[in-house]
């Protein structure tokens, strides 16, 4: 069972990531911040009020690209160091200072977007034709033109950026610094509790009494903060609605989907089809878990139980490296090189300590490697998480090698495809390694469902279904108090699980647990990305090398193409229901095979 958490300073160096890969020292980072401030002042002096012909525009964008790279590295440096220990007062202060400084500079340079947006279309088109790195950036300006405000208002909006992101900051502080979970007791034995301990450990705990007691203790404590959290969340969604109105979008959905380059139809399809067609398969899976564990009943607190717990082998960090390098070797030597660097240069934070953000995530400061935050529990399932995060690393390393900073960001609709495909490839590899071992095969199939598909097609999708209901109300100008949020979440769970799962008290608070709600319409996109990933993985299995080549080109293209084009480059059509329906069938077939193997 879990030990009491260490302080960050007590953690071994080799378990921590090495942010000196971004800047050797804090002083170097501050020097870069100063350089960016000077660059920003130069850009203002040279180009403000001057962006009227294609040459000036493109010269300005070249410098702006350089500025954004600097800011990207500086902001990553402090936020990454903070994310591993929110109780670090000095880092909190530094991050606050740095954020304040570069936000001011971003506001200073907001004239670029407003001046560009005010240019006549023909000038913009000329600039697009002669652009080197700014082509897609300018195309986006043209697309956004109808939603731009006048220069003064844009400046106000930009300088309020920190305020708009305040609810998210407060959410993280409440969640990671304020809430102190008490120990809970089962049969006279005390167990420590924490966010990460609960989500990474107790939800998978085989002892039913401990697992359900942990859920209760966790939910009870969470419940004490529900009004604060609802207030933070309410402020966030109302500000999004407000901005969507100021910018003349027809709805808050159109506003939030705009940057993703996704149609409302593509968005609704994911939620509607999965709520309807995947639910029967998942109820069957819940029945299989109940049977495997001989449970009296299937409750919300039991859903994460592994199907075959005796078979969740322990894995050391060293062994995980072997699995990763071997399992993903199908991606070729360049990709292999990135994976090796991740281990050798310490891109990964394996530590468990007080104040650390709940993982996992991967941040990729421009051309400075990648930083993967994990809560490593030495389980085989962690290898899948690692393969996932390394998928992001591989994607952005490849993309940043070929694209400017402007084109390095990718639509959320596909951003999880390079990561989830690694989980699928890893699963295929493990199945092949152990061809005659039926029980192992069943274990891999079950973890495909309980990790890969459950996470993306169930956990996040149910959040997405909830979120859609919240935004529908916000769009109509209705308030969304705490009670409404709980009611909506419970309703979504009832619809999906039917009578198959008893909805334990506390399940309605699940909306408090995800930071994704502070990032717009993010949750649904996991399933969209995994749909693309599933189809590409199936194609790689079917066709081999040509499919891998197409996929590598797609990764390198990054944000220079929209999601429909991205999928198309990899051989997948996301403009109809077909790819998603086929993916749901695939999930169903895995569950059927598990049943046969039981
Ligand atoms: Zn991811």
Boltz pocket constraint, residues with backbone or C-beta under 6 A from the ligand:
constraints:
  - pocket:
      binder: B
      contacts: [[A, 360], [A, 388], [A, 389], [A, 392], [A, 415], [A, 416], [A, 419]]
      max_distance: 6.0
